[in-house]
Amino acid sequence: MRDSNEAATGKTLDITDATTWNPIDLTAVSAVRIKFREVGASTLTATIVCTLVAPLADGIVNMSWGLTDLDSISGDYEGEIELEYSSGRFLSVPDLLKFDVRAGF
């Protein structure tokens, strides 16, 4: 996970190049979740709990889809990243993830 508002050490910030963005330090984070739904829907399709990867200062998480997370029909989906801090506070990342689920072969 990276912050598009802050340059990584030794880089010049370029909003179009994620490699120049500063990693988000997850040291004080107890959980990262991705909530997703079909575009235009108000009901969540699923909430995926991510695994934090050490070193936490590098901002890396792994997301594992559940067996039924993508059982819905194909289409356009959007997701929101939520950070839960050890203090009990929450942060929802304002930028939505956009992705397309297509039918299998």
Number of C-alpha atoms within 10 A of each C-alpha: 15 18 17 19 12 17 19 18 11 8 12 13 18 14 14 9 10 16 16 21 22 21 21 17 16 23 15 13 18 15 17 23 19 18 18 24 18 21 14 9 11 9 9 12 19 16 17 17 19 17 15 18 13 12 11 16 13 16 18 18 18 11 13 11 13 12 7 9 13 13 11 12 10 13 12 14 18 20 22 18 21 17 19 17 16 12 9 8 10 14 12 14 13 9 10 14 14 13 14 12 14 11 10 5 3
